[in-house]
Amino acid sequence: MKIRHIRSQNIWLLSRGNRILYRGRRNPWRSPHIVAMALHREGLQPAA
């Protein structure tokens, strides 16, 4: 998974391959909930 920050738009992207799992203004490094939901969407982790 890759996490990128587009500073000009203040948007964070969390992707795996060519799929975008999260796009938003909150930093995924500081929010474990965002990463957990992205992993759940990919089927890699059961929902808590």
Secondary structure, DSSP 4 states (H G I P E B T S, - for coil): -EEEEETTTTEEEEEETTEEEEEESS-TTT-HHHHHHHHHHHTSS---
